[in-house]
Amino acid sequence: MDDPNAEFEEKARAWRDELAEIARTRWKHIKSSEARAQAVLDQFFKYEDTPYETNDSEDFFNEMQLLDESIKICLDSRSMWHFIELAAQVVISSNASGLAGKRHAENRAMKAEVFAWLDANMAQYKSMDAAAQAIAGVVVPVTFRTARDWVVGWKKLRSAGTP
């Protein structure tokens, strides 16, 4: 009688070998350790924002297995240091972007307030300069130049068909 576990293990071994061959084929042309590290990093961060619980598809599972094989094939003692350095740069950049988003949240809120005000009141003004003059320091605490830039942005959005 055949052992069902042996049959399963044989299929799993063949499947892993197939994935390893795909990974070797995908990465064999990359010679430098920096390029190998970058290739693995690109694949690594491809699924960065995808939670595991929402991605139980076979394609996702295969891609994760392919990533595992790529790590085994591409990262050696030299390229691992490049990988760590590149990953650290991505994390630092991501953190800086998040902090910049928080830092500029108030300006985005003021701009949205100005756009809403312009939707309601622009018809009362003969020019964009007049509207910007009315906005600067009165509607929101910004300079005339900033208000004028926002009025131009609002006007461009409206000319593109935005109601």
N, CA and C atoms as an extended XYZ file, in Angstrom:
489
Properties=species:S:1:pos:R:3:atomname:S:1:resname:S:1:resid:I:1 pbc="F F F"
N         0.839       -1.182        0.000 N   MET     1
C         0.000        0.000        0.000 CA  MET     1
C         0.881        1.241        0.000 C   MET     1
N         0.523        2.218       -0.839 N   ASP     2
C         1.303        3.449       -0.940 CA  ASP     2
C         1.045        4.348        0.266 C   ASP     2
N         2.115        4.986        0.683 N   ASP     3
C         2.013        5.927        1.797 CA  ASP     3
C         1.539        7.282        1.271 C   ASP     3
N         0.364        7.797        1.730 N   PRO     4
C        -0.135        9.086        1.228 CA  PRO     4
C         0.794       10.234        1.576 C   PRO     4
N         1.480       10.155        2.712 N   ASN     5
C         2.420       11.214        3.082 CA  ASN     5
C         3.598       11.254        2.128 C   ASN     5
N         4.069       10.111        1.700 N   ALA     6
C         5.205       10.062        0.771 CA  ALA     6
C         4.817       10.699       -0.560 C   ALA     6
N         3.600       10.441       -1.017 N   GLU     7
C         3.135       11.029       -2.273 CA  GLU     7
C         3.040       12.553       -2.145 C   GLU     7
N         2.502       13.017       -1.018 N   PHE     8
C         2.385       14.460       -0.781 CA  PHE     8
C         3.772       15.102       -0.724 C   PHE     8
N         4.688       14.482        0.004 N   GLU     9
C         6.037       15.023        0.130 CA  GLU     9
C         6.732       15.081       -1.228 C   GLU     9
N         6.507       14.086       -2.061 N   GLU    10
C         7.101       14.071       -3.398 CA  GLU    10
C         6.561       15.231       -4.236 C   GLU    10
N         5.245       15.472       -4.176 N   LYS    11
C         4.647       16.586       -4.913 CA  LYS    11
C         5.162       17.924       -4.389 C   LYS    11
N         5.261       18.040       -3.070 N   ALA    12
C         5.751       19.285       -2.467 CA  ALA    12
C         7.204       19.533       -2.870 C   ALA    12
N         8.029       18.476       -2.899 N   ARG    13
C         9.436       18.599       -3.299 CA  ARG    13
C         9.539       19.035       -4.758 C   ARG    13
N         8.716       18.446       -5.610 N   ALA    14
C         8.720       18.825       -7.031 CA  ALA    14
C         8.278       20.277       -7.209 C   ALA    14
N         7.298       20.681       -6.433 N   TRP    15
C         6.796       22.051       -6.511 CA  TRP    15
C         7.860       23.043       -6.050 C   TRP    15
N         8.560       22.721       -4.943 N   ARG    16
C         9.635       23.590       -4.451 CA  ARG    16
C        10.760       23.668       -5.463 C   ARG    16
N        11.097       22.547       -6.086 N   ASP    17
C        12.150       22.550       -7.101 CA  ASP    17
C        11.760       23.422       -8.291 C   ASP    17
N        10.495       23.340       -8.676 N   GLU    18
C        10.005       24.162       -9.795 CA  GLU    18
C        10.106       25.649       -9.456 C   GLU    18
N         9.694       26.009       -8.227 N   LEU    19
C         9.802       27.410       -7.802 CA  LEU    19
C        11.255       27.853       -7.729 C   LEU    19
N        12.126       27.004       -7.241 N   ALA    20
C        13.548       27.351       -7.166 CA  ALA    20
C        14.109       27.592       -8.562 C   ALA    20
N        13.707       26.787       -9.521 N   GLU    21
C        14.171       26.975      -10.906 CA  GLU    21
C        13.648       28.291      -11.484 C   GLU    21
N        12.391       28.614      -11.177 N   ILE    22
C        11.831       29.898      -11.634 CA  ILE    22
C        12.632       31.047      -11.037 C   ILE    22
N        12.924       30.962       -9.746 N   ALA    23
C        13.691       32.021       -9.090 CA  ALA    23
C        15.095       32.124       -9.674 C   ALA    23
N        15.756       30.976       -9.895 N   ARG    24
C        17.103       31.004      -10.480 CA  ARG    24
C        17.074       31.616      -11.877 C   ARG    24
N        16.072       31.270      -12.665 N   THR    25
C        15.951       31.820      -14.015 CA  THR    25
C        15.716       33.320      -13.961 C   THR    25
N        14.885       33.750      -13.022 N   ARG    26
C        14.564       35.167      -12.901 CA  ARG    26
C        15.773       35.988      -12.488 C   ARG    26
N        16.632       35.445      -11.650 N   TRP    27
C        17.719       36.237      -11.079 CA  TRP    27
C        19.107       35.877      -11.596 C   TRP    27
N        19.249       34.875      -12.468 N   LYS    28
C        20.593       34.420      -12.835 CA  LYS    28
C        21.386       35.449      -13.640 C   LYS    28
N        20.708       36.360      -14.329 N   HIS    29
C        21.416       37.359      -15.124 CA  HIS    29
C        21.996       38.477      -14.263 C   HIS    29
N        21.615       38.550      -13.006 N   ILE    30
C        22.092       39.616      -12.126 CA  ILE    30
C        23.387       39.174      -11.472 C   ILE    30
N        24.448       39.897      -11.768 N   LYS    31
C        25.762       39.490      -11.287 CA  LYS    31
C        26.199       40.237      -10.029 C   LYS    31
N        25.945       41.544       -9.945 N   SER    32
C        26.479       42.308       -8.812 CA  SER    32
C        25.624       42.090       -7.564 C   SER    32
N        26.274       42.163       -6.411 N   SER    33
C        25.558       41.950       -5.158 CA  SER    33
C        24.563       43.082       -4.903 C   SER    33
N        24.884       44.309       -5.342 N   GLU    34
C        23.951       45.428       -5.166 CA  GLU    34
C        22.674       45.191       -5.971 C   GLU    34
N        22.828       44.749       -7.209 N   ALA    35
C        21.670       44.512       -8.067 CA  ALA    35
C        20.826       43.346       -7.546 C   ALA    35
N        21.472       42.287       -7.033 N   ARG    36
C        20.718       41.165       -6.474 CA  ARG    36
C        19.927       41.615       -5.252 C   ARG    36
N        20.561       42.430       -4.419 N   ALA    37
C        19.879       42.941       -3.229 CA  ALA    37
C        18.691       43.811       -3.626 C   ALA    37
N        18.871       44.661       -4.637 N   GLN    38
C        17.783       45.522       -5.092 CA  GLN    38
C        16.639       44.687       -5.661 C   GLN    38
N        16.956       43.642       -6.405 N   ALA    39
C        15.917       42.792       -6.993 CA  ALA    39
C        15.088       42.112       -5.912 C   ALA    39
N        15.746       41.596       -4.886 N   VAL    40
C        15.014       40.940       -3.796 CA  VAL    40
C        14.210       41.971       -3.020 C   VAL    40
N        14.785       43.147       -2.798 N   LEU    41
C        14.062       44.197       -2.082 CA  LEU    41
C        12.809       44.612       -2.837 C   LEU    41
N        12.909       44.758       -4.149 N   ASP    42
C        11.739       45.119       -4.948 CA  ASP    42
C        10.635       44.080       -4.795 C   ASP    42
N        11.024       42.814       -4.835 N   GLN    43
C        10.030       41.756       -4.680 CA  GLN    43
C         9.507       41.727       -3.244 C   GLN    43
N        10.380       41.994       -2.290 N   PHE    44
C        10.011       41.980       -0.875 CA  PHE    44
C         8.959       43.037       -0.571 C   PHE    44
N         9.151       44.264       -1.078 N   PHE    45
C         8.227       45.353       -0.790 CA  PHE    45
C         7.025       45.389       -1.729 C   PHE    45
N         6.977       44.489       -2.685 N   LYS    46
C         5.832       44.426       -3.591 CA  LYS    46
C         4.552       44.131       -2.821 C   LYS    46
N         4.650       43.364       -1.767 N   TYR    47
C         3.486       42.967       -0.978 CA  TYR    47
C         3.502       43.582        0.412 C   TYR    47
N         4.209       44.683        0.574 N   GLU    48
C         4.383       45.319        1.874 CA  GLU    48
C         3.063       45.674        2.549 C   GLU    48
N         2.117       46.234        1.799 N   ASP    49
C         0.864       46.695        2.384 CA  ASP    49
C        -0.257       45.672        2.295 C   ASP    49
N         0.059       44.445        1.944 N   THR    50
C        -0.962       43.415        1.775 CA  THR    50
C        -1.005       42.545        3.020 C   THR    50
N        -2.080       42.648        3.806 N   PRO    51
C        -2.159       41.802        5.000 CA  PRO    51
C        -2.344       40.334        4.617 C   PRO    51
N        -1.694       39.458        5.362 N   TYR    52
C        -1.744       38.033        5.047 CA  TYR    52
C        -3.161       37.481        5.109 C   TYR    52
N        -3.967       37.969        6.072 N   GLU    53
C        -5.294       37.377        6.199 CA  GLU    53
C        -6.185       37.646        5.004 C   GLU    53
N        -5.950       38.755        4.276 N   THR    54
C        -6.789       39.058        3.113 CA  THR    54
C        -6.231       38.457        1.835 C   THR    54
N        -5.065       37.865        1.920 N   ASN    55
C        -4.443       37.339        0.716 CA  ASN    55
C        -4.150       35.865        0.867 C   ASN    55
N        -5.171       35.061        0.818 N   ASP    56
C        -4.971       33.625        0.936 CA  ASP    56
C        -5.065       32.938       -0.423 C   ASP    56
N        -4.935       33.709       -1.491 N   SER    57
C        -5.034       33.126       -2.826 CA  SER    57
C        -3.783       32.309       -3.138 C   SER    57
N        -3.919       31.422       -4.073 N   GLU    58
C        -2.799       30.577       -4.483 CA  GLU    58
C        -1.695       31.410       -5.128 C   GLU    58
N        -2.073       32.452       -5.892 N   ASP    59
C        -1.072       33.311       -6.527 CA  ASP    59
C        -0.212       34.008       -5.487 C   ASP    59
N        -0.852       34.527       -4.445 N   PHE    60
C        -0.112       35.196       -3.380 CA  PHE    60
C         0.828       34.216       -2.696 C   PHE    60
N         0.326       33.036       -2.408 N   PHE    61
C         1.149       32.012       -1.759 CA  PHE    61
C         2.344       31.662       -2.639 C   PHE    61
N         2.113       31.500       -3.942 N   ASN    62
C         3.217       31.191       -4.865 CA  ASN    62
C         4.235       32.318       -4.911 C   ASN    62
N         3.761       33.558       -4.910 N   GLU    63
C         4.695       34.699       -4.914 CA  GLU    63
C         5.531       34.727       -3.644 C   GLU    63
N         4.920       34.393       -2.498 N   MET    64
C         5.675       34.356       -1.247 CA  MET    64
C         6.719       33.237       -1.279 C   MET    64
N         6.355       32.108       -1.847 N   GLN    65
C         7.317       31.020       -1.984 CA  GLN    65
C         8.451       31.426       -2.926 C   GLN    65
N         8.088       32.132       -3.992 N   LEU    66
C         9.095       32.610       -4.938 CA  LEU    66
C        10.019       33.617       -4.260 C   LEU    66
N         9.467       34.464       -3.408 N   LEU    67
C        10.291       35.401       -2.641 CA  LEU    67
C        11.256       34.637       -1.741 C   LEU    67
N        10.767       33.604       -1.074 N   ASP    68
C        11.641       32.793       -0.228 CA  ASP    68
C        12.798       32.204       -1.036 C   ASP    68
N        12.479       31.661       -2.199 N   GLU    69
C        13.519       31.081       -3.045 CA  GLU    69
C        14.490       32.154       -3.548 C   GLU    69
N        13.967       33.312       -3.880 N   SER    70
C        14.815       34.405       -4.351 CA  SER    70
C        15.780       34.848       -3.265 C   SER    70
N        15.299       34.883       -2.037 N   ILE    71
C        16.169       35.245       -0.917 CA  ILE    71
C        17.287       34.226       -0.788 C   ILE    71
N        16.929       32.943       -0.876 N   LYS    72
C        17.941       31.892       -0.769 CA  LYS    72
C        18.971       31.976       -1.891 C   LYS    72
N        18.503       32.270       -3.099 N   ILE    73
C        19.380       32.261       -4.264 CA  ILE    73
C        20.214       33.531       -4.375 C   ILE    73
N        19.594       34.676       -4.137 N   CYS    74
C        20.235       35.951       -4.439 CA  CYS    74
C        21.054       36.544       -3.303 C   CYS    74
N        20.670       36.286       -2.082 N   LEU    75
C        21.341       36.959       -0.981 CA  LEU    75
C        22.449       36.093       -0.409 C   LEU    75
N        23.652       36.593       -0.554 N   ASP    76
C        24.802       35.963        0.070 CA  ASP    76
C        25.373       36.951        1.092 C   ASP    76
N        26.554       36.666        1.623 N   SER    77
C        27.100       37.520        2.679 CA  SER    77
C        27.318       38.957        2.213 C   SER    77
N        27.658       39.160        0.937 N   ARG    78
C        27.848       40.529        0.434 CA  ARG    78
C        26.528       41.220        0.123 C   ARG    78
N        25.677       40.531       -0.598 N   SER    79
C        24.432       41.169       -1.012 CA  SER    79
C        23.477       41.374        0.162 C   SER    79
N        23.623       40.588        1.227 N   MET    80
C        22.770       40.766        2.402 CA  MET    80
C        22.983       42.140        3.014 C   MET    80
N        24.231       42.596        3.078 N   TRP    81
C        24.501       43.926        3.627 CA  TRP    81
C        23.875       45.010        2.745 C   TRP    81
N        23.924       44.830        1.438 N   HIS    82
C        23.283       45.790        0.539 CA  HIS    82
C        21.768       45.773        0.742 C   HIS    82
N        21.216       44.574        0.926 N   PHE    83
C        19.782       44.440        1.156 CA  PHE    83
C        19.372       45.181        2.428 C   PHE    83
N        20.121       44.996        3.489 N   ILE    84
C        19.808       45.661        4.762 CA  ILE    84
C        19.893       47.174        4.607 C   ILE    84
N        20.926       47.644        3.920 N   GLU    85
C        21.093       49.085        3.702 CA  GLU    85
C        19.927       49.653        2.883 C   GLU    85
N        19.551       48.960        1.823 N   LEU    86
C        18.439       49.409        0.984 CA  LEU    86
C        17.118       49.396        1.753 C   LEU    86
N        16.901       48.353        2.530 N   ALA    87
C        15.670       48.264        3.314 CA  ALA    87
C        15.608       49.390        4.346 C   ALA    87
N        16.742       49.704        4.961 N   ALA    88
C        16.786       50.806        5.928 CA  ALA    88
C        16.455       52.131        5.246 C   ALA    88
N        16.963       52.337        4.036 N   GLN    89
C        16.653       53.564        3.294 CA  GLN    89
C        15.158       53.660        2.998 C   GLN    89
N        14.536       52.544        2.638 N   VAL    90
C        13.098       52.540        2.362 CA  VAL    90
C        12.319       52.892        3.625 C   VAL    90
N        12.707       52.322        4.738 N   VAL    91
C        12.011       52.587        6.000 CA  VAL    91
C        12.184       54.051        6.407 C   VAL    91
N        13.390       54.578        6.289 N   ILE    92
C        13.644       55.980        6.635 CA  ILE    92
C        12.819       56.899        5.742 C   ILE    92
N        12.799       56.617        4.453 N   SER    93
C        12.025       57.427        3.513 CA  SER    93
C        10.529       57.360        3.825 C   SER    93
N        10.055       56.175        4.134 N   SER    94
C         8.643       55.996        4.458 CA  SER    94
C         8.277       56.774        5.718 C   SER    94
N         9.134       56.710        6.724 N   ASN    95
C         8.880       57.456        7.956 CA  ASN    95
C         8.888       58.956        7.688 C   ASN    95
N         9.829       59.426        6.885 N   ALA    96
C         9.902       60.851        6.560 CA  ALA    96
C         8.647       61.296        5.806 C   ALA    96
N         8.166       60.471        4.895 N   SER    97
C         6.944       60.810        4.158 CA  SER    97
C         5.746       60.900        5.098 C   SER    97
N         5.657       59.972        6.020 N   GLY    98
C         4.562       60.003        6.987 CA  GLY    98
C         4.605       61.240        7.858 C   GLY    98
N         5.800       61.604        8.303 N   LEU    99
C         5.940       62.801        9.131 CA  LEU    99
C         5.632       64.062        8.330 C   LEU    99
N         6.043       64.090        7.070 N   ALA   100
C         5.744       65.242        6.215 CA  ALA   100
C         4.237       65.359        6.011 C   ALA   100
N         3.568       64.247        5.847 N   GLY   101
C         2.116       64.264        5.703 CA  GLY   101
C         1.442       64.871        6.921 C   GLY   101
N         1.917       64.509        8.113 N   LYS   102
C         1.363       65.087        9.339 CA  LYS   102
C         1.671       66.576        9.422 C   LYS   102
N         2.884       66.933        9.032 N   ARG   103
C         3.319       68.321        9.118 CA  ARG   103
C         2.493       69.232        8.205 C   ARG   103
N         2.065       68.717        7.065 N   HIS   104
C         1.338       69.527        6.091 CA  HIS   104
C        -0.181       69.355        6.159 C   HIS   104
N        -0.656       68.604        7.123 N   ALA   105
C        -2.101       68.348        7.235 CA  ALA   105
C        -2.883       69.643        7.428 C   ALA   105
N        -2.369       70.550        8.239 N   GLU   106
C        -3.071       71.811        8.482 CA  GLU   106
C        -3.177       72.633        7.196 C   GLU   106
N        -2.090       72.675        6.405 N   ASN   107
C        -2.138       73.421        5.138 CA  ASN   107
C        -3.154       72.808        4.178 C   ASN   107
N        -3.204       71.470        4.109 N   ARG   108
C        -4.181       70.828        3.228 CA  ARG   108
C        -5.608       71.122        3.686 C   ARG   108
N        -5.819       71.167        4.986 N   ALA   109
C        -7.151       71.480        5.511 CA  ALA   109
C        -7.533       72.919        5.171 C   ALA   109
N        -6.577       73.842        5.308 N   MET   110
C        -6.860       75.243        4.960 CA  MET   110
C        -7.148       75.384        3.470 C   MET   110
N        -6.404       74.665        2.645 N   LYS   111
C        -6.630       74.731        1.198 CA  LYS   111
C        -8.020       74.201        0.852 C   LYS   111
N        -8.435       73.119        1.486 N   ALA   112
C        -9.778       72.576        1.249 CA  ALA   112
C       -10.841       73.580        1.678 C   ALA   112
N       -10.587       74.270        2.793 N   GLU   113
C       -11.519       75.303        3.259 CA  GLU   113
C       -11.609       76.444        2.244 C   GLU   113
N       -10.455       76.847        1.690 N   VAL   114
C       -10.434       77.902        0.679 CA  VAL   114
C       -11.183       77.453       -0.574 C   VAL   114
N       -11.002       76.212       -0.992 N   PHE   115
C       -11.705       75.712       -2.174 CA  PHE   115
C       -13.225       75.744       -1.953 C   PHE   115
N       -13.658       75.343       -0.762 N   ALA   116
C       -15.090       75.387       -0.455 CA  ALA   116
C       -15.580       76.835       -0.464 C   ALA   116
N       -14.788       77.736        0.096 N   TRP   117
C       -15.150       79.159        0.104 CA  TRP   117
C       -15.232       79.690       -1.327 C   TRP   117
N       -14.274       79.300       -2.171 N   LEU   118
C       -14.288       79.748       -3.566 CA  LEU   118
C       -15.504       79.203       -4.308 C   LEU   118
N       -15.881       77.968       -4.035 N   ASP   119
C       -17.082       77.407       -4.657 CA  ASP   119
C       -18.302       78.281       -4.362 C   ASP   119
N       -18.362       78.784       -3.141 N   ALA   120
C       -19.528       79.559       -2.727 CA  ALA   120
C       -19.440       81.043       -3.096 C   ALA   120
N       -18.209       81.612       -3.163 N   ASN   121
C       -18.068       83.066       -3.248 CA  ASN   121
C       -17.324       83.617       -4.454 C   ASN   121
N       -16.732       82.792       -5.281 N   MET   122
C       -15.904       83.304       -6.374 CA  MET   122
C       -16.695       84.194       -7.336 C   MET   122
N       -17.952       83.919       -7.513 N   ALA   123
C       -18.777       84.704       -8.449 CA  ALA   123
C       -18.866       86.169       -8.030 C   ALA   123
N       -18.614       86.463       -6.769 N   GLN   124
C       -18.700       87.835       -6.265 CA  GLN   124
C       -17.462       88.670       -6.615 C   GLN   124
N       -16.422       88.031       -7.143 N   TYR   125
C       -15.161       88.735       -7.406 CA  TYR   125
C       -14.884       88.768       -8.898 C   TYR   125
N       -14.365       89.908       -9.355 N   LYS   126
C       -14.121       90.096      -10.788 CA  LYS   126
C       -12.816       89.456      -11.242 C   LYS   126
N       -11.872       89.265      -10.321 N   SER   127
C       -10.582       88.709      -10.718 CA  SER   127
C       -10.093       87.723       -9.662 C   SER   127
N        -9.121       86.943      -10.056 N   MET   128
C        -8.524       86.002       -9.114 CA  MET   128
C        -7.742       86.765       -8.045 C   MET   128
N        -7.136       87.888       -8.430 N   ASP   129
C        -6.410       88.711       -7.449 CA  ASP   129
C        -7.346       89.239       -6.371 C   ASP   129
N        -8.525       89.683       -6.774 N   ALA   130
C        -9.494       90.199       -5.805 CA  ALA   130
C        -9.940       89.096       -4.849 C   ALA   130
N       -10.167       87.914       -5.376 N   ALA   131
C       -10.558       86.787       -4.523 CA  ALA   131
C        -9.420       86.418       -3.577 C   ALA   131
N        -8.203       86.389       -4.086 N   ALA   132
C        -7.045       86.062       -3.248 CA  ALA   132
C        -6.863       87.103       -2.155 C   ALA   132
N        -7.088       88.366       -2.481 N   GLN   133
C        -6.987       89.444       -1.491 CA  GLN   133
C        -8.021       89.244       -0.385 C   GLN   133
N        -9.223       88.819       -0.762 N   ALA   134
C       -10.275       88.576        0.230 CA  ALA   134
C        -9.947       87.373        1.109 C   ALA   134
N        -9.248       86.398        0.550 N   ILE   135
C        -8.914       85.175        1.295 CA  ILE   135
C        -7.753       85.400        2.248 C   ILE   135
N        -6.693       86.073        1.784 N   ALA   136
C        -5.444       86.215        2.535 CA  ALA   136
C        -5.665       86.896        3.877 C   ALA   136
N        -5.383       86.170        4.935 N   GLY   137
C        -5.467       86.707        6.275 CA  GLY   137
C        -6.879       86.827        6.818 C   GLY   137
N        -7.914       86.651        5.989 N   VAL   138
C        -9.295       86.787        6.450 CA  VAL   138
C        -9.945       85.408        6.578 C   VAL   138
N       -10.026       84.684        5.459 N   VAL   139
C       -10.630       83.357        5.472 CA  VAL   139
C        -9.690       82.364        6.158 C   VAL   139
N        -8.424       82.402        5.782 N   VAL   140
C        -7.391       81.565        6.400 CA  VAL   140
C        -6.129       82.409        6.581 C   VAL   140
N        -5.298       82.077        7.556 N   PRO   141
C        -4.102       82.876        7.814 CA  PRO   141
C        -2.937       82.533        6.863 C   PRO   141
N        -3.050       82.963        5.606 N   VAL   142
C        -1.983       82.750        4.629 CA  VAL   142
C        -1.691       84.079        3.934 C   VAL   142
N        -0.561       84.146        3.254 N   THR   143
C        -0.191       85.355        2.525 CA  THR   143
C        -0.981       85.451        1.223 C   THR   143
N        -0.928       86.619        0.618 N   PHE   144
C        -1.617       86.830       -0.645 CA  PHE   144
C        -1.094       85.860       -1.705 C   PHE   144
N         0.223       85.663       -1.751 N   ARG   145
C         0.824       84.798       -2.776 CA  ARG   145
C         0.286       83.371       -2.667 C   ARG   145
N         0.207       82.855       -1.445 N   THR   146
C        -0.324       81.499       -1.239 CA  THR   146
C        -1.794       81.439       -1.635 C   THR   146
N        -2.549       82.439       -1.202 N   ALA   147
C        -3.970       82.478       -1.555 CA  ALA   147
C        -4.135       82.536       -3.070 C   ALA   147
N        -3.304       83.324       -3.740 N   ARG   148
C        -3.390       83.448       -5.202 CA  ARG   148
C        -3.089       82.108       -5.867 C   ARG   148
N        -2.073       81.402       -5.372 N   ASP   149
C        -1.738       80.080       -5.914 CA  ASP   149
C        -2.905       79.111       -5.733 C   ASP   149
N        -3.572       79.168       -4.582 N   TRP   150
C        -4.706       78.288       -4.338 CA  TRP   150
C        -5.881       78.639       -5.236 C   TRP   150
N        -6.081       79.932       -5.477 N   VAL   151
C        -7.166       80.344       -6.381 CA  VAL   151
C        -6.882       79.836       -7.794 C   VAL   151
N        -5.630       79.935       -8.234 N   VAL   152
C        -5.250       79.412       -9.551 CA  VAL   152
C        -5.503       77.904       -9.605 C   VAL   152
N        -5.116       77.184       -8.551 N   GLY   153
C        -5.357       75.738       -8.498 CA  GLY   153
C        -6.833       75.406       -8.551 C   GLY   153
N        -7.636       76.171       -7.816 N   TRP   154
C        -9.088       75.971       -7.828 CA  TRP   154
C        -9.645       76.212       -9.220 C   TRP   154
N        -9.169       77.287       -9.859 N   LYS   155
C        -9.643       77.638      -11.198 CA  LYS   155
C        -9.280       76.541      -12.203 C   LYS   155
N        -8.063       76.000      -12.092 N   LYS   156
C        -7.644       74.927      -12.995 CA  LYS   156
C        -8.502       73.681      -12.815 C   LYS   156
N        -8.843       73.363      -11.594 N   LEU   157
C        -9.711       72.210      -11.360 CA  LEU   157
C       -11.088       72.424      -11.972 C   LEU   157
N       -11.609       73.610      -11.846 N   ARG   158
C       -12.940       73.905      -12.381 CA  ARG   158
C       -12.931       73.914      -13.902 C   ARG   158
N       -11.837       74.351      -14.500 N   SER   159
C       -11.778       74.383      -15.962 CA  SER   159
C       -11.665       72.987      -16.544 C   SER   159
N       -11.286       72.029      -15.706 N   ALA   160
C       -11.156       70.646      -16.166 CA  ALA   160
C       -12.476       69.889      -16.059 C   ALA   160
N       -13.527       70.587      -15.701 N   GLY   161
C       -14.839       69.951      -15.665 CA  GLY   161
C       -15.324       69.583      -14.283 C   GLY   161
N       -14.566       69.936      -13.230 N   THR   162
C       -15.016       69.652      -11.872 CA  THR   162
C       -16.156       70.595      -11.530 C   THR   162
N       -17.275       70.113      -11.028 N   PRO   163
C       -18.398       71.004      -10.705 CA  PRO   163
C       -18.090       71.929       -9.549 C   PRO   163
